[in-house]
């Protein structure tokens, strides 16, 4: 029973001697570099509206009400070779570039096709997957440019009482290599770590505490104690 207890220290984020410090330096978040299979939502406008219709994959309607599935249908996917295929323009190699750089590339290519074109490029597949000891595990879509690990955990309902806040891992694909980074969320230094911010397609996993195995909420201690009590009562009743 004592082994199943979760202490206050197990539940507190950012512990340490300097808990009273209220300021910290913001972490510089590098721009996201596109990878193959990424999906891009591209909006092209110009003074000649009819000419831009060729770039519209479907009637877009209210883009603010798009679901992840419908957004995917209205997006251009980067091929395995790293190319983005657009009408009129053709193939463009965009792997390793930012969305702003791709927007400028498309705009430059349309300068002699459209009248004063304006191009907006957004990443459609901006999501994180959160698993393990959280209240609501799943895949979560987000639109913010900056999403901290604490924001992500908040979307999943926070870590449960039996989640190990000292062993939270992020699986991140960088240069076609999957890296697993283990973080201690009780360390105040996390706010200055390069892994404070989540990246698109990250997998966040919260490892359970060892004591969860002995948790009163998981093991039927009530039934066990009732059985023992009943046995003692019966033994006492039939004892000569």
SEVEXRO-981222 format. One record per residue (C-alpha): residue number from 1; residue in three letters; x, y, z. Coordinates in pm, whole numbers, plus 32768, in hexadecimal, padded with zeros to 4 digits. Layout:
BEGIN
(logu NUM; "Ala"; (X; Y; Z))
...
//
This chain:
BEGIN
(logu 1; "Unk"; (8000; 8000; 8000))
(logu 2; "Unk"; (811B; 80EF; 8056))
(logu 3; "Unk"; (81CB; 8098; 7F11))
(logu 4; "Unk"; (809A; 810B; 7E4D))
(logu 5; "Unk"; (809B; 8269; 7EE4))
(logu 6; "Unk"; (80E3; 838C; 7DF8))
(logu 7; "Unk"; (818A; 84AB; 7EAD))
(logu 8; "Unk"; (815E; 861E; 7E6D))
(logu 9; "Unk"; (82BF; 8627; 7DE0))
(logu 10; "Unk"; (8258; 852F; 7CD1))
(logu 11; "Unk"; (814B; 861E; 7C52))
(logu 12; "Unk"; (81FF; 876E; 7C48))
(logu 13; "Unk"; (8297; 87FC; 7B09))
(logu 14; "Unk"; (83D6; 88CD; 7B03))
(logu 15; "Unk"; (8454; 888C; 7C63))
(logu 16; "Unk"; (85A0; 8903; 7CED))
(logu 17; "Unk"; (864B; 89FA; 7DD1))
(logu 18; "Unk"; (8604; 8B24; 7CEF))
(logu 19; "Unk"; (8488; 8B00; 7CE8))
(logu 20; "Unk"; (845B; 8C71; 7D3E))
(logu 21; "Unk"; (8504; 8CEA; 7BFF))
(logu 22; "Unk"; (83EF; 8D77; 7B23))
(logu 23; "Unk"; (84AC; 8DC7; 79E1))
(logu 24; "Unk"; (8567; 8CF8; 78E0))
(logu 25; "Unk"; (85FA; 8D26; 7787))
(logu 26; "Unk"; (8519; 8CB9; 766A))
(logu 27; "Unk"; (859A; 8B98; 7599))
(logu 28; "Unk"; (85DF; 8BE7; 742D))
(logu 29; "Unk"; (8500; 8B0B; 7357))
(logu 30; "Unk"; (859B; 8AC2; 7201))
(logu 31; "Unk"; (84B4; 8AC3; 70D5))
(logu 32; "Unk"; (8422; 8973; 7079))
(logu 33; "Unk"; (84CF; 88D7; 6F4B))
(logu 34; "Unk"; (83ED; 8817; 6E61))
(logu 35; "Unk"; (840E; 869F; 6E32))
(logu 36; "Unk"; (8388; 85AA; 6D31))
(logu 37; "Unk"; (821A; 854C; 6D66))
(logu 38; "Unk"; (81D0; 869D; 6E08))
(logu 39; "Unk"; (808A; 873D; 6D95))
(logu 40; "Unk"; (8073; 88AC; 6D39))
(logu 41; "Unk"; (7F43; 8989; 6D23))
(logu 42; "Unk"; (7F8E; 8A88; 6C13))
(logu 43; "Unk"; (7EBE; 8BBE; 6BD0))
(logu 44; "Unk"; (7F0A; 8C8C; 6A9A))
(logu 45; "Unk"; (7E64; 8DD8; 6A51))
(logu 46; "Unk"; (7EA0; 8EE2; 6947))
(logu 47; "Unk"; (7DF7; 9006; 689A))
(logu 48; "Unk"; (7D7A; 8F0B; 679A))
(logu 49; "Unk"; (7C9C; 8E2C; 686F))
(logu 50; "Unk"; (7C2E; 8D4B; 6751))
(logu 51; "Unk"; (7D93; 8CE7; 6705))
(logu 52; "Unk"; (7DC8; 8C6D; 6868))
(logu 53; "Unk"; (7CAB; 8B71; 684D))
(logu 54; "Unk"; (7D98; 8A75; 67B1))
(logu 55; "Unk"; (7E4A; 8A5B; 6901))
(logu 56; "Unk"; (7D0E; 8A16; 69C8))
(logu 57; "Unk"; (7CEB; 88A2; 6A09))
(logu 58; "Unk"; (7B7F; 88C2; 6A73))
(logu 59; "Unk"; (7A87; 89C0; 6AF3))
(logu 60; "Unk"; (7B2E; 8A2A; 6C32))
(logu 61; "Unk"; (7A09; 8AC9; 6CE7))
(logu 62; "Unk"; (7A54; 8B3A; 6E47))
(logu 63; "Unk"; (7BBA; 8AC8; 6E8B))
(logu 64; "Unk"; (7B88; 8B07; 6FFE))
(logu 65; "Unk"; (7A92; 89E4; 7011))
(logu 66; "Unk"; (7B6E; 88E4; 6F62))
(logu 67; "Unk"; (7B9C; 8792; 7006))
(logu 68; "Unk"; (7CF1; 86E6; 6FF9))
(logu 69; "Unk"; (7C6A; 85FC; 6EEA))
(logu 70; "Unk"; (7BD9; 8710; 6E11))
(logu 71; "Unk"; (7D13; 87E1; 6E3F))
(logu 72; "Unk"; (7DDC; 86BA; 6DBB))
(logu 73; "Unk"; (7CFD; 86AB; 6C87))
(logu 74; "Unk"; (7D43; 8819; 6C40))
(logu 75; "Unk"; (7EBA; 87F8; 6C71))
(logu 76; "Unk"; (7FE3; 87A9; 6B93))
(logu 77; "Unk"; (80BD; 868C; 6C0D))
(logu 78; "Unk"; (8235; 868C; 6BEB))
(logu 79; "Unk"; (82A2; 854F; 6B35))
(logu 80; "Unk"; (839D; 8452; 6BBA))
(logu 81; "Unk"; (849C; 84F0; 6AD2))
(logu 82; "Unk"; (8461; 863F; 6B7A))
(logu 83; "Unk"; (83A1; 86E2; 6A5D))
(logu 84; "Unk"; (826C; 87B9; 6A6A))
(logu 85; "Unk"; (81A0; 87A9; 6929))
(logu 86; "Unk"; (80CE; 88DB; 68D5))
(logu 87; "Unk"; (7FFF; 8930; 679E))
(logu 88; "Unk"; (80B5; 8A0D; 66A1))
(logu 89; "Unk"; (81F2; 8A12; 6777))
(logu 90; "Unk"; (8239; 889B; 6777))
(logu 91; "Unk"; (8326; 87F4; 686F))
(logu 92; "Unk"; (83DF; 88B6; 697A))
(logu 93; "Unk"; (84D0; 8815; 6A6F))
(logu 94; "Unk"; (846D; 889C; 6BC4))
(logu 95; "Unk"; (84FF; 87A8; 6CC3))
(logu 96; "Unk"; (85CC; 8860; 6DC8))
(logu 97; "Unk"; (8525; 89AF; 6D83))
(logu 98; "Unk"; (8437; 8A75; 6E5F))
(logu 99; "Unk"; (82D1; 8AC4; 6DFF))
(logu 100; "Unk"; (8332; 8C32; 6DCD))
(logu 101; "Unk"; (844A; 8BD0; 6CE0))
(logu 102; "Unk"; (835D; 8AF1; 6C18))
(logu 103; "Unk"; (8263; 8C0E; 6C06))
(logu 104; "Unk"; (836E; 8CF4; 6B75))
(logu 105; "Unk"; (83D8; 8BE9; 6A7A))
(logu 106; "Unk"; (8273; 8BBF; 69FF))
(logu 107; "Unk"; (823B; 8D36; 69F1))
(logu 108; "Unk"; (8378; 8D6A; 6924))
(logu 109; "Unk"; (830C; 8C58; 6831))
(logu 110; "Unk"; (81BA; 8D02; 67FC))
(logu 111; "Unk"; (8238; 8E64; 67C5))
(logu 112; "Unk"; (821B; 8E42; 664A))
(logu 113; "Unk"; (80DB; 8D73; 6656))
(logu 114; "Unk"; (7FFA; 8E36; 6745))
(logu 115; "Unk"; (7FCE; 8FA4; 678D))
(logu 116; "Unk"; (8072; 8FF5; 68DC))
(logu 117; "Unk"; (804A; 8E9C; 697A))
(logu 118; "Unk"; (8043; 8E69; 6AF1))
(logu 119; "Unk"; (808A; 8D11; 6B7F))
(logu 120; "Unk"; (8042; 8C87; 6CDA))
(logu 121; "Unk"; (80C9; 8B31; 6D3E))
(logu 122; "Unk"; (8065; 8A7B; 6E7D))
(logu 123; "Unk"; (80BF; 8924; 6F02))
(logu 124; "Unk"; (7F81; 884F; 6F0D))
(logu 125; "Unk"; (8003; 8720; 6FC9))
(logu 126; "Unk"; (8055; 87E0; 7107))
(logu 127; "Unk"; (8008; 86E2; 7218))
(logu 128; "Unk"; (80A2; 8630; 7342))
(logu 129; "Unk"; (8053; 84D6; 73CE))
(logu 130; "Unk"; (8042; 84B5; 754A))
(logu 131; "Unk"; (8044; 835E; 75ED))
(logu 132; "Unk"; (8087; 82BB; 773D))
(logu 133; "Unk"; (801A; 8338; 7893))
(logu 134; "Unk"; (7F44; 845D; 7822))
(logu 135; "Unk"; (7DCF; 8483; 785C))
(logu 136; "Unk"; (7D6C; 8491; 76EC))
(logu 137; "Unk"; (7E73; 83F5; 7605))
(logu 138; "Unk"; (7E52; 842C; 7490))
(logu 139; "Unk"; (7EBE; 84FA; 7363))
(logu 140; "Unk"; (7E8B; 8670; 7383))
(logu 141; "Unk"; (7E80; 8773; 726E))
(logu 142; "Unk"; (7F06; 88CC; 72C1))
(logu 143; "Unk"; (7F29; 8A11; 7203))
(logu 144; "Unk"; (8018; 8AD8; 72DF))
(logu 145; "Unk"; (8176; 8B20; 7263))
(logu 146; "Unk"; (81F6; 8ADA; 73C3))
(logu 147; "Unk"; (8170; 89B4; 748D))
(logu 148; "Unk"; (8227; 8963; 75D0))
(logu 149; "Unk"; (8235; 8808; 7666))
(logu 150; "Unk"; (8155; 888C; 777D))
(logu 151; "Unk"; (8055; 8908; 767E))
(logu 152; "Unk"; (8054; 87AE; 75E0))
(logu 153; "Unk"; (801F; 8701; 772F))
(logu 154; "Unk"; (7F07; 87F5; 7778))
(logu 155; "Unk"; (7E55; 878D; 7639))
(logu 156; "Unk"; (7E67; 8623; 76B1))
(logu 157; "Unk"; (7DD7; 867B; 7806))
(logu 158; "Unk"; (7F27; 8683; 78BD))
(logu 159; "Unk"; (7FF4; 8561; 7947))
(logu 160; "Unk"; (7F3D; 8471; 7A2E))
(logu 161; "Unk"; (7FA1; 8443; 7B99))
(logu 162; "Unk"; (8064; 830C; 7B35))
(logu 163; "Unk"; (8124; 83B0; 7A18))
(logu 164; "Unk"; (829B; 83D3; 7A42))
(logu 165; "Unk"; (82E1; 8545; 7A0F))
(logu 166; "Unk"; (8456; 84FB; 7A19))
(logu 167; "Unk"; (8446; 8414; 78EC))
(logu 168; "Unk"; (8383; 84B6; 77D1))
(logu 169; "Unk"; (840A; 8462; 7679))
(logu 170; "Unk"; (83E9; 850B; 7528))
(logu 171; "Unk"; (841A; 8440; 73EA))
(logu 172; "Unk"; (847A; 8530; 72D5))
(logu 173; "Unk"; (84DC; 84F2; 716C))
(logu 174; "Unk"; (8602; 85C8; 7101))
(logu 175; "Unk"; (86B4; 8591; 6FB6))
(logu 176; "Unk"; (85FB; 8445; 6F8C))
(logu 177; "Unk"; (867E; 83CB; 70DC))
(logu 178; "Unk"; (8594; 8389; 7202))
(logu 179; "Unk"; (8629; 8414; 7342))
(logu 180; "Unk"; (85A1; 83CD; 749F))
(logu 181; "Unk"; (85DF; 84E0; 759E))
(logu 182; "Unk"; (858C; 84A5; 770F))
(logu 183; "Unk"; (8530; 85DA; 77D7))
(logu 184; "Unk"; (8507; 8621; 794B))
(logu 185; "Unk"; (83DD; 870A; 796F))
(logu 186; "Unk"; (8428; 8741; 7AE0))
(logu 187; "Unk"; (8568; 87F7; 7A7E))
(logu 188; "Unk"; (8534; 8972; 7A60))
(logu 189; "Unk"; (8641; 8976; 7954))
(logu 190; "Unk"; (8546; 88E2; 785F))
(logu 191; "Unk"; (84CA; 8A42; 780F))
(logu 192; "Unk"; (861F; 8A8E; 7777))
(logu 193; "Unk"; (8642; 8941; 76C3))
(logu 194; "Unk"; (8639; 8921; 7549))
(logu 195; "Unk"; (852F; 8816; 757C))
(logu 196; "Unk"; (8439; 88FB; 762F))
(logu 197; "Unk"; (837C; 8929; 74E8))
(logu 198; "Unk"; (82D3; 880D; 742F))
(logu 199; "Unk"; (8308; 87DA; 72BB))
(logu 200; "Unk"; (820B; 8759; 71BB))
(logu 201; "Unk"; (81E3; 85DC; 71C1))
(logu 202; "Unk"; (828E; 85B8; 7315))
(logu 203; "Unk"; (822E; 848E; 73EE))
(logu 204; "Unk"; (8217; 84E1; 7560))
(logu 205; "Unk"; (8217; 83BC; 7653))
(logu 206; "Unk"; (81EE; 83CC; 77CE))
(logu 207; "Unk"; (827E; 829D; 7880))
(logu 208; "Unk"; (81B9; 8213; 79AC))
(logu 209; "Unk"; (8248; 820C; 7B0B))
(logu 210; "Unk"; (82B6; 80B5; 7B88))
(logu 211; "Unk"; (81C9; 80D5; 7CAC))
(logu 212; "Unk"; (809C; 80D3; 7BC4))
(logu 213; "Unk"; (80AB; 7F58; 7BD7))
(logu 214; "Unk"; (8054; 7F6D; 7D4B))
(logu 215; "Unk"; (7F54; 8081; 7D21))
(logu 216; "Unk"; (7E19; 805C; 7DF1))
(logu 217; "Unk"; (7D4F; 80D6; 7CC6))
(logu 218; "Unk"; (7DD3; 7FBB; 7BEF))
(logu 219; "Unk"; (7DF1; 7E90; 7CDB))
(logu 220; "Unk"; (7CAE; 7E08; 7D7E))
(logu 221; "Unk"; (7D23; 7E33; 7EE3))
(logu 222; "Unk"; (7BBC; 7E62; 7F58))
(logu 223; "Unk"; (7B59; 7D0D; 7ED2))
(logu 224; "Unk"; (7C92; 7C6D; 7F67))
(logu 225; "Unk"; (7C56; 7D00; 80C2))
(logu 226; "Unk"; (7AE4; 7CA3; 80B7))
(logu 227; "Unk"; (7B3E; 7B3C; 805C))
(logu 228; "Unk"; (7C37; 7B21; 817C))
(logu 229; "Unk"; (7B3F; 7BBA; 826F))
(logu 230; "Unk"; (7A2F; 7ACA; 8201))
(logu 231; "Unk"; (7B1D; 79A3; 8227))
(logu 232; "Unk"; (7B77; 7A0D; 8389))
(logu 233; "Unk"; (7A08; 7A39; 83DF))
(logu 234; "Unk"; (79AC; 78E0; 835C))
(logu 235; "Unk"; (7AD5; 7842; 840D))
(logu 236; "Unk"; (7A6F; 78E9; 8554))
(logu 237; "Unk"; (7904; 787A; 852C))
(logu 238; "Unk"; (7955; 770B; 84F3))
(logu 239; "Unk"; (7A72; 76F8; 85EB))
(logu 240; "Unk"; (7A10; 7608; 8706))
//
